[in-house]
Amino acid sequence: MWIQIPYFCGHYHFCTEVGNVEALKMAKRNVLEKYLLVGTTGRMRDMIAMLEVTVPDFFRGALAHFDGLDSNRAHLRYTKKKIPPNDQTLSMIRRDDVYKMERELYDFVNDLFDAVFKKATNGTSKAEDLSRMPLQYHFEKIKPT
């Protein structure tokens, strides 16, 4: 279960120590300071829409491509043959401290993405409204003289 936290924490010695509270704090800090956007697979369409607007030179047309995927690629959107775990398994997992930390990071990322997405869509939270969002940044190459 110790997957998301070490990924976002980095290469500090404490990042690989399972259950380390400092690793969770560093992961949250890195999500805020070192990543443009972090989303979840449950909101993949919204994430692609945000990337298309925030990094248009790289992601232009990505949402239309994603929406146009045929049934052979439906696994990119949904889990096939998802078998729900039984209640005893869920209960054991939810009591685990490492799970609680991973869930805290997941909820943190989810809430952050919700806030950014809501602001970008002017409160409507509809991906279609992102296309009306004006460009806020313009990047140019700086050439040395």
Backbone as JSON Lines, residues from 0, in Angstrom:
{"i":0,"aa":"M","n":[0.8,-1.2,0.0],"ca":[0.0,0.0,0.0],"c":[0.85,1.27,0.0]}
{"i":1,"aa":"W","n":[2.09,1.19,0.29],"ca":[2.96,2.37,0.37],"c":[3.42,2.71,-1.04]}
{"i":2,"aa":"I","n":[2.54,3.34,-1.83],"ca":[2.83,3.59,-3.24],"c":[2.83,5.07,-3.58]}
{"i":3,"aa":"Q","n":[1.73,5.76,-3.31],"ca":[1.59,7.16,-3.68],"c":[2.54,8.07,-2.89]}
{"i":4,"aa":"I","n":[2.66,7.82,-1.61],"ca":[3.46,8.7,-0.76],"c":[4.93,8.69,-1.16]}
{"i":5,"aa":"P","n":[5.58,7.53,-1.32],"ca":[6.98,7.6,-1.74],"c":[7.15,8.2,-3.13]}
{"i":6,"aa":"Y","n":[6.18,7.99,-4.02],"ca":[6.27,8.56,-5.35],"c":[6.33,10.08,-5.3]}
{"i":7,"aa":"F","n":[5.43,10.68,-4.54],"ca":[5.39,12.14,-4.46],"c":[6.37,12.7,-3.45]}
{"i":8,"aa":"C","n":[6.84,11.89,-2.52],"ca":[7.79,12.36,-1.51],"c":[9.15,12.65,-2.11]}
{"i":9,"aa":"G","n":[9.64,11.75,-2.93],"ca":[10.94,11.98,-3.55],"c":[11.97,10.96,-3.12]}
{"i":10,"aa":"H","n":[13.23,11.4,-3.08],"ca":[14.35,10.49,-2.81],"c":[14.99,10.71,-1.44]}
{"i":11,"aa":"Y","n":[14.3,11.4,-0.57],"ca":[14.83,11.56,0.78],"c":[14.82,10.21,1.49]}
{"i":12,"aa":"H","n":[15.71,10.02,2.43],"ca":[15.84,8.73,3.12],"c":[14.54,8.31,3.79]}
{"i":13,"aa":"F","n":[13.78,9.26,4.3],"ca":[12.56,8.91,5.03],"c":[11.39,8.57,4.11]}
{"i":14,"aa":"C","n":[11.51,8.85,2.82],"ca":[10.41,8.6,1.88],"c":[10.11,7.12,1.7]}
{"i":15,"aa":"T","n":[11.1,6.29,1.86],"ca":[10.88,4.86,1.66],"c":[10.55,4.13,2.96]}
{"i":16,"aa":"E","n":[10.58,4.84,4.08],"ca":[10.22,4.23,5.36],"c":[8.7,4.15,5.46]}
{"i":17,"aa":"V","n":[8.19,2.95,5.39],"ca":[6.74,2.74,5.39],"c":[6.12,3.31,6.67]}
{"i":18,"aa":"G","n":[5.12,4.17,6.49],"ca":[4.4,4.76,7.61],"c":[5.03,6.02,8.18]}
{"i":19,"aa":"N","n":[6.04,6.57,7.54],"ca":[6.72,7.75,8.04],"c":[5.85,8.99,7.79]}
{"i":20,"aa":"V","n":[5.54,9.7,8.87],"ca":[4.68,10.89,8.79],"c":[5.37,12.01,8.01]}
{"i":21,"aa":"E","n":[6.69,12.12,8.13],"ca":[7.44,13.14,7.39],"c":[7.31,12.91,5.88]}
{"i":22,"aa":"A","n":[7.25,11.66,5.48],"ca":[7.09,11.34,4.06],"c":[5.74,11.85,3.55]}
{"i":23,"aa":"L","n":[4.7,11.7,4.35],"ca":[3.38,12.21,3.96],"c":[3.42,13.73,3.85]}
{"i":24,"aa":"K","n":[4.03,14.4,4.81],"ca":[4.12,15.86,4.76],"c":[4.89,16.33,3.52]}
{"i":25,"aa":"M","n":[6.01,15.65,3.23],"ca":[6.81,16.01,2.06],"c":[6.05,15.74,0.77]}
{"i":26,"aa":"A","n":[5.3,14.66,0.72],"ca":[4.51,14.34,-0.47],"c":[3.48,15.44,-0.73]}
{"i":27,"aa":"K","n":[2.8,15.88,0.31],"ca":[1.82,16.96,0.17],"c":[2.5,18.25,-0.29]}
{"i":28,"aa":"R","n":[3.63,18.56,0.31],"ca":[4.35,19.77,-0.07],"c":[4.77,19.71,-1.54]}
{"i":29,"aa":"N","n":[5.27,18.55,-1.96],"ca":[5.71,18.41,-3.35],"c":[4.54,18.5,-4.32]}
{"i":30,"aa":"V","n":[3.4,17.95,-3.96],"ca":[2.22,18.06,-4.82],"c":[1.87,19.53,-5.03]}
{"i":31,"aa":"L","n":[1.96,20.31,-3.97],"ca":[1.64,21.74,-4.06],"c":[2.69,22.54,-4.81]}
{"i":32,"aa":"E","n":[3.96,22.25,-4.58],"ca":[5.02,23.11,-5.07],"c":[5.69,22.64,-6.36]}
{"i":33,"aa":"K","n":[5.66,21.37,-6.67],"ca":[6.47,20.87,-7.79],"c":[5.66,20.32,-8.96]}
{"i":34,"aa":"Y","n":[4.36,20.27,-8.85],"ca":[3.52,19.72,-9.92],"c":[2.52,20.77,-10.39]}
{"i":35,"aa":"L","n":[2.38,20.89,-11.69],"ca":[1.38,21.79,-12.26],"c":[-0.01,21.32,-11.89]}
{"i":36,"aa":"L","n":[-0.3,20.06,-12.13],"ca":[-1.59,19.46,-11.82],"c":[-1.36,18.02,-11.39]}
{"i":37,"aa":"V","n":[-2.16,17.56,-10.46],"ca":[-2.19,16.15,-10.11],"c":[-3.66,15.77,-10.04]}
{"i":38,"aa":"G","n":[-4.02,14.72,-10.77],"ca":[-5.4,14.28,-10.8],"c":[-5.5,12.82,-10.42]}
{"i":39,"aa":"T","n":[-6.69,12.28,-10.53],"ca":[-6.92,10.87,-10.23],"c":[-7.54,10.2,-11.46]}
{"i":40,"aa":"T","n":[-7.41,8.9,-11.52],"ca":[-7.96,8.2,-12.69],"c":[-9.48,8.29,-12.74]}
{"i":41,"aa":"G","n":[-10.11,8.48,-11.6],"ca":[-11.56,8.63,-11.58],"c":[-12.03,9.9,-12.27]}
{"i":42,"aa":"R","n":[-11.15,10.87,-12.4],"ca":[-11.49,12.13,-13.07],"c":[-10.56,12.36,-14.26]}
{"i":43,"aa":"M","n":[-10.26,11.29,-14.98],"ca":[-9.29,11.38,-16.06],"c":[-9.72,12.37,-17.14]}
{"i":44,"aa":"R","n":[-10.99,12.36,-17.49],"ca":[-11.48,13.27,-18.54],"c":[-11.28,14.73,-18.12]}
{"i":45,"aa":"D","n":[-11.6,15.03,-16.87],"ca":[-11.41,16.4,-16.37],"c":[-9.93,16.77,-16.34]}
{"i":46,"aa":"M","n":[-9.09,15.82,-15.97],"ca":[-7.65,16.07,-15.94],"c":[-7.11,16.37,-17.34]}
{"i":47,"aa":"I","n":[-7.55,15.59,-18.32],"ca":[-7.1,15.82,-19.69],"c":[-7.59,17.17,-20.18]}
{"i":48,"aa":"A","n":[-8.82,17.53,-19.83],"ca":[-9.35,18.85,-20.22],"c":[-8.53,19.97,-19.6]}
{"i":49,"aa":"M","n":[-8.15,19.82,-18.33],"ca":[-7.32,20.84,-17.68],"c":[-5.94,20.94,-18.34]}
{"i":50,"aa":"L","n":[-5.34,19.8,-18.66],"ca":[-4.04,19.81,-19.31],"c":[-4.11,20.44,-20.69]}
{"i":51,"aa":"E","n":[-5.2,20.19,-21.39],"ca":[-5.37,20.76,-22.72],"c":[-5.42,22.29,-22.67]}
{"i":52,"aa":"V","n":[-5.98,22.8,-21.6],"ca":[-6.08,24.26,-21.45],"c":[-4.8,24.86,-20.88]}
{"i":53,"aa":"T","n":[-4.18,24.19,-19.93],"ca":[-3.01,24.77,-19.27],"c":[-1.72,24.57,-20.06]}
{"i":54,"aa":"V","n":[-1.63,23.5,-20.83],"ca":[-0.43,23.25,-21.65],"c":[-0.89,22.95,-23.08]}
{"i":55,"aa":"P","n":[-1.47,23.95,-23.76],"ca":[-2.11,23.7,-25.05],"c":[-1.16,23.26,-26.16]}
{"i":56,"aa":"D","n":[0.07,23.73,-26.13],"ca":[1.0,23.33,-27.2],"c":[1.27,21.83,-27.19]}
{"i":57,"aa":"F","n":[1.2,21.21,-26.04],"ca":[1.48,19.78,-25.93],"c":[0.21,18.93,-25.97]}
{"i":58,"aa":"F","n":[-0.88,19.41,-25.33],"ca":[-2.08,18.6,-25.17],"c":[-3.25,19.0,-26.09]}
{"i":59,"aa":"R","n":[-3.0,19.85,-27.07],"ca":[-4.08,20.27,-27.98],"c":[-4.71,19.03,-28.64]}
{"i":60,"aa":"G","n":[-6.03,18.92,-28.54],"ca":[-6.76,17.8,-29.15],"c":[-6.8,16.55,-28.3]}
{"i":61,"aa":"A","n":[-6.2,16.57,-27.12],"ca":[-6.14,15.37,-26.28],"c":[-7.52,14.93,-25.8]}
{"i":62,"aa":"L","n":[-8.38,15.9,-25.45],"ca":[-9.7,15.54,-24.96],"c":[-10.55,14.92,-26.07]}
{"i":63,"aa":"A","n":[-10.49,15.5,-27.25],"ca":[-11.24,14.93,-28.38],"c":[-10.74,13.52,-28.69]}
{"i":64,"aa":"H","n":[-9.44,13.33,-28.61],"ca":[-8.87,12.0,-28.84],"c":[-9.36,11.01,-27.77]}
{"i":65,"aa":"F","n":[-9.33,11.44,-26.52],"ca":[-9.77,10.58,-25.42],"c":[-11.25,10.23,-25.58]}
{"i":66,"aa":"D","n":[-12.06,11.23,-25.9],"ca":[-13.5,10.99,-26.07],"c":[-13.78,10.09,-27.28]}
{"i":67,"aa":"G","n":[-12.89,10.11,-28.26],"ca":[-13.1,9.33,-29.47],"c":[-12.54,7.92,-29.43]}
{"i":68,"aa":"L","n":[-11.98,7.5,-28.29],"ca":[-11.44,6.14,-28.21],"c":[-12.56,5.12,-28.39]}
{"i":69,"aa":"D","n":[-12.28,4.09,-29.19],"ca":[-13.3,3.08,-29.45],"c":[-13.39,2.08,-28.3]}
{"i":70,"aa":"S","n":[-14.3,1.12,-28.44],"ca":[-14.56,0.18,-27.35],"c":[-13.35,-0.71,-27.04]}
{"i":71,"aa":"N","n":[-12.43,-0.86,-28.0],"ca":[-11.22,-1.66,-27.73],"c":[-10.33,-0.99,-26.7]}
{"i":72,"aa":"R","n":[-10.53,0.29,-26.49],"ca":[-9.69,1.02,-25.52],"c":[-10.5,1.49,-24.32]}
{"i":73,"aa":"A","n":[-11.67,0.92,-24.13],"ca":[-12.52,1.33,-23.01],"c":[-11.84,1.05,-21.67]}
{"i":74,"aa":"H","n":[-10.89,0.13,-21.65],"ca":[-10.19,-0.18,-20.4],"c":[-9.42,1.03,-19.87]}
{"i":75,"aa":"L","n":[-9.2,2.03,-20.71],"ca":[-8.54,3.24,-20.25],"c":[-9.47,4.08,-19.38]}
{"i":76,"aa":"R","n":[-10.75,3.83,-19.49],"ca":[-11.73,4.61,-18.73],"c":[-12.32,3.84,-17.56]}
{"i":77,"aa":"Y","n":[-12.52,2.55,-17.71],"ca":[-13.21,1.76,-16.69],"c":[-12.46,0.46,-16.43]}
{"i":78,"aa":"T","n":[-12.64,-0.07,-15.24],"ca":[-12.05,-1.36,-14.89],"c":[-12.99,-2.46,-15.37]}
{"i":79,"aa":"K","n":[-12.44,-3.4,-16.13],"ca":[-13.24,-4.54,-16.57],"c":[-13.32,-5.56,-15.43]}
{"i":80,"aa":"K","n":[-14.46,-6.17,-15.31],"ca":[-14.67,-7.27,-14.34],"c":[-14.2,-6.9,-12.94]}
{"i":81,"aa":"K","n":[-14.63,-5.75,-12.47],"ca":[-14.22,-5.3,-11.13],"c":[-14.97,-6.12,-10.08]}
{"i":82,"aa":"I","n":[-14.24,-6.83,-9.26],"ca":[-14.82,-7.65,-8.2],"c":[-14.65,-6.9,-6.88]}
{"i":83,"aa":"P","n":[-15.75,-6.51,-6.25],"ca":[-15.62,-5.75,-5.01],"c":[-15.09,-6.64,-3.87]}
{"i":84,"aa":"P","n":[-14.24,-6.09,-3.02],"ca":[-13.73,-6.86,-1.88],"c":[-14.84,-7.07,-0.84]}
{"i":85,"aa":"N","n":[-14.68,-8.12,-0.05],"ca":[-15.71,-8.36,0.98],"c":[-15.53,-7.39,2.14]}
{"i":86,"aa":"D","n":[-16.53,-7.3,3.0],"ca":[-16.54,-6.33,4.1],"c":[-15.42,-6.55,5.1]}
{"i":87,"aa":"Q","n":[-15.06,-7.82,5.35],"ca":[-13.98,-8.12,6.28],"c":[-12.65,-7.57,5.76]}
{"i":88,"aa":"T","n":[-12.41,-7.73,4.47],"ca":[-11.18,-7.22,3.87],"c":[-11.14,-5.7,3.95]}
{"i":89,"aa":"L","n":[-12.24,-5.05,3.61],"ca":[-12.31,-3.59,3.69],"c":[-12.07,-3.1,5.11]}
{"i":90,"aa":"S","n":[-12.64,-3.78,6.06],"ca":[-12.47,-3.4,7.46],"c":[-11.01,-3.49,7.89]}
{"i":91,"aa":"M","n":[-10.33,-4.56,7.49],"ca":[-8.91,-4.73,7.84],"c":[-8.06,-3.63,7.2]}
{"i":92,"aa":"I","n":[-8.33,-3.33,5.95],"ca":[-7.56,-2.31,5.25],"c":[-7.77,-0.94,5.87]}
{"i":93,"aa":"R","n":[-9.01,-0.6,6.16],"ca":[-9.33,0.73,6.7],"c":[-8.74,0.97,8.08]}
{"i":94,"aa":"R","n":[-8.44,-0.08,8.81],"ca":[-7.82,0.07,10.14],"c":[-6.3,0.26,10.05]}
{"i":95,"aa":"D","n":[-5.72,-0.04,8.91],"ca":[-4.27,0.02,8.74],"c":[-3.79,1.47,8.68]}
{"i":96,"aa":"D","n":[-2.76,1.8,9.45],"ca":[-2.24,3.17,9.5],"c":[-1.67,3.63,8.16]}
{"i":97,"aa":"V","n":[-1.01,2.71,7.45],"ca":[-0.44,3.07,6.15],"c":[-1.57,3.41,5.17]}
{"i":98,"aa":"Y","n":[-2.64,2.63,5.19],"ca":[-3.79,2.93,4.34],"c":[-4.35,4.32,4.68]}
{"i":99,"aa":"K","n":[-4.46,4.62,5.95],"ca":[-5.0,5.92,6.36],"c":[-4.14,7.07,5.83]}
{"i":100,"aa":"M","n":[-2.82,6.87,5.84],"ca":[-1.93,7.91,5.33],"c":[-2.07,8.04,3.81]}
{"i":101,"aa":"E","n":[-2.1,6.91,3.12],"ca":[-2.28,6.93,1.66],"c":[-3.61,7.58,1.3]}
{"i":102,"aa":"R","n":[-4.65,7.26,2.07],"ca":[-5.98,7.83,1.82],"c":[-5.97,9.33,2.07]}
{"i":103,"aa":"E","n":[-5.24,9.75,3.09],"ca":[-5.13,11.19,3.38],"c":[-4.49,11.93,2.21]}
{"i":104,"aa":"L","n":[-3.44,11.36,1.64],"ca":[-2.81,11.99,0.47],"c":[-3.77,11.99,-0.72]}
{"i":105,"aa":"Y","n":[-4.45,10.88,-0.94],"ca":[-5.41,10.79,-2.05],"c":[-6.5,11.86,-1.89]}
{"i":106,"aa":"D","n":[-7.07,11.97,-0.7],"ca":[-8.11,12.97,-0.46],"c":[-7.57,14.39,-0.63]}
{"i":107,"aa":"F","n":[-6.34,14.62,-0.19],"ca":[-5.69,15.92,-0.35],"c":[-5.58,16.28,-1.83]}
{"i":108,"aa":"V","n":[-5.09,15.34,-2.64],"ca":[-4.94,15.57,-4.08],"c":[-6.3,15.77,-4.73]}
{"i":109,"aa":"N","n":[-7.27,14.96,-4.34],"ca":[-8.61,15.07,-4.9],"c":[-9.24,16.43,-4.58]}
{"i":110,"aa":"D","n":[-9.11,16.87,-3.34],"ca":[-9.67,18.17,-2.94],"c":[-8.95,19.31,-3.67]}
{"i":111,"aa":"L","n":[-7.65,19.2,-3.82],"ca":[-6.88,20.22,-4.52],"c":[-7.31,20.3,-5.98]}
{"i":112,"aa":"F","n":[-7.43,19.15,-6.64],"ca":[-7.87,19.14,-8.03],"c":[-9.28,19.69,-8.16]}
{"i":113,"aa":"D","n":[-10.17,19.32,-7.24],"ca":[-11.54,19.86,-7.27],"c":[-11.53,21.37,-7.2]}
{"i":114,"aa":"A","n":[-10.72,21.93,-6.31],"ca":[-10.66,23.38,-6.14],"c":[-10.13,24.06,-7.4]}
{"i":115,"aa":"V","n":[-9.07,23.51,-7.98],"ca":[-8.49,24.09,-9.2],"c":[-9.48,23.98,-10.36]}
{"i":116,"aa":"F","n":[-10.11,22.82,-10.49],"ca":[-11.05,22.6,-11.58],"c":[-12.27,23.51,-11.45]}
{"i":117,"aa":"K","n":[-12.76,23.65,-10.22],"ca":[-13.92,24.51,-10.0],"c":[-13.59,25.97,-10.32]}
{"i":118,"aa":"K","n":[-12.4,26.41,-9.93],"ca":[-11.99,27.78,-10.22],"c":[-11.81,27.98,-11.73]}
{"i":119,"aa":"A","n":[-11.23,27.0,-12.39],"ca":[-10.99,27.11,-13.83],"c":[-12.28,27.11,-14.63]}
{"i":120,"aa":"T","n":[-13.32,26.46,-14.11],"ca":[-14.6,26.41,-14.83],"c":[-15.59,27.44,-14.29]}
{"i":121,"aa":"N","n":[-15.11,28.37,-13.52],"ca":[-15.95,29.41,-12.91],"c":[-17.12,28.83,-12.12]}
{"i":122,"aa":"G","n":[-16.84,27.75,-11.4],"ca":[-17.83,27.16,-10.51],"c":[-18.75,26.14,-11.13]}
{"i":123,"aa":"T","n":[-18.71,25.96,-12.43],"ca":[-19.64,25.01,-13.06],"c":[-19.15,23.57,-12.96]}
{"i":124,"aa":"S","n":[-17.85,23.36,-12.83],"ca":[-17.24,22.03,-12.78],"c":[-17.59,21.17,-13.99]}
{"i":125,"aa":"K","n":[-17.69,21.8,-15.15],"ca":[-17.94,21.09,-16.4],"c":[-16.72,21.28,-17.31]}
{"i":126,"aa":"A","n":[-16.19,20.17,-17.8],"ca":[-14.99,20.22,-18.64],"c":[-15.22,21.08,-19.89]}
{"i":127,"aa":"E","n":[-16.43,21.1,-20.39],"ca":[-16.74,21.88,-21.59],"c":[-16.52,23.37,-21.38]}
{"i":128,"aa":"D","n":[-16.67,23.83,-20.14],"ca":[-16.49,25.25,-19.85],"c":[-15.02,25.67,-19.85]}
{"i":129,"aa":"L","n":[-14.12,24.72,-19.84],"ca":[-12.7,25.06,-19.87],"c":[-12.28,25.66,-21.2]}
{"i":130,"aa":"S","n":[-12.96,25.28,-22.27],"ca":[-12.57,25.79,-23.59],"c":[-12.79,27.3,-23.69]}
{"i":131,"aa":"R","n":[-13.64,27.84,-22.84],"ca":[-13.89,29.28,-22.84],"c":[-12.93,30.03,-21.91]}
{"i":132,"aa":"M","n":[-12.08,29.29,-21.23],"ca":[-11.13,29.91,-20.31],"c":[-10.05,30.64,-21.1]}
{"i":133,"aa":"P","n":[-9.83,31.92,-20.82],"ca":[-8.8,32.65,-21.56],"c":[-7.4,32.18,-21.17]}
{"i":134,"aa":"L","n":[-6.48,32.26,-22.11],"ca":[-5.1,31.91,-21.81],"c":[-4.55,32.91,-20.8]}
{"i":135,"aa":"Q","n":[-3.91,32.39,-19.79],"ca":[-3.4,33.25,-18.73],"c":[-1.9,33.44,-18.81]}
{"i":136,"aa":"Y","n":[-1.23,32.55,-19.54],"ca":[0.21,32.61,-19.61],"c":[0.67,32.5,-21.05]}
{"i":137,"aa":"H","n":[1.8,33.1,-21.31],"ca":[2.42,32.96,-22.63],"c":[3.91,32.75,-22.4]}
{"i":138,"aa":"F","n":[4.43,31.67,-22.94],"ca":[5.83,31.34,-22.74],"c":[6.57,31.51,-24.05]}
{"i":139,"aa":"E","n":[7.75,32.1,-23.96],"ca":[8.6,32.24,-25.14],"c":[9.99,31.75,-24.79]}
{"i":140,"aa":"K","n":[10.69,31.31,-25.79],"ca":[12.08,30.9,-25.57],"c":[12.94,32.14,-25.4]}
{"i":141,"aa":"I","n":[13.86,32.06,-24.49],"ca":[14.8,33.15,-24.3],"c":[16.13,32.68,-24.89]}
{"i":142,"aa":"K","n":[16.62,33.45,-25.86],"ca":[17.87,33.09,-26.52],"c":[18.99,33.92,-25.95]}
{"i":143,"aa":"P","n":[20.1,33.27,-25.64],"ca":[21.24,34.04,-25.13],"c":[21.81,34.93,-26.23]}
{"i":144,"aa":"T","n":[22.3,36.07,-25.83],"ca":[22.86,37.01,-26.82],"c":[24.31,36.8,-27.02]}
